[in-house]
Amino acid sequence: MKWLLPLITLFAFTLAAAGVAGTWKATAEGANGPMERTFTFQVDGNKLTGETVSSMMGKSVINDGKVDGDSLSFSITVKFQDNEMKLNYKGRVTGDTMKLTAEGANGMTLEWTAKRVQ
């Protein structure tokens, strides 16, 4: 019975991390109106990898990705007007909805809402 609790905990963690994996379509309200971004996540244990694409800033690789239960964090580097900028994301998954906050240079933040692509 000593192994039962760790096994149940590991199983629950694996299910929560697996809830992040897949493709997500996200929207945020920017200074010039709504923006869209697609995230494609892969999960291996608590490591999060993948890529993201937006029509405005193109494709970016997900770096430093971590999953902890229903929480996730990662960074991307985007190119905007010939300048590279690092964006740090933190978020939480609830079912087929993900809420993300992106923080960039000069304290800029964006709130994203993503829906799982079926």
Secondary structure as UniProt FT lines:
FT   TURN            2..3
FT   HELIX           4..18
FT   TURN            19..20
FT   STRAND          22..30
FT   TURN            31..32
FT   STRAND          33..44
FT   TURN            45..46
FT   STRAND          47..54
FT   TURN            55..57
FT   STRAND          58..61
FT   STRAND          63..68
FT   TURN            69..70
FT   STRAND          71..80
FT   TURN            81..82
FT   STRAND          83..94
FT   TURN            95..96
FT   STRAND          97..103
FT   HELIX           105..107
FT   STRAND          109..116
//
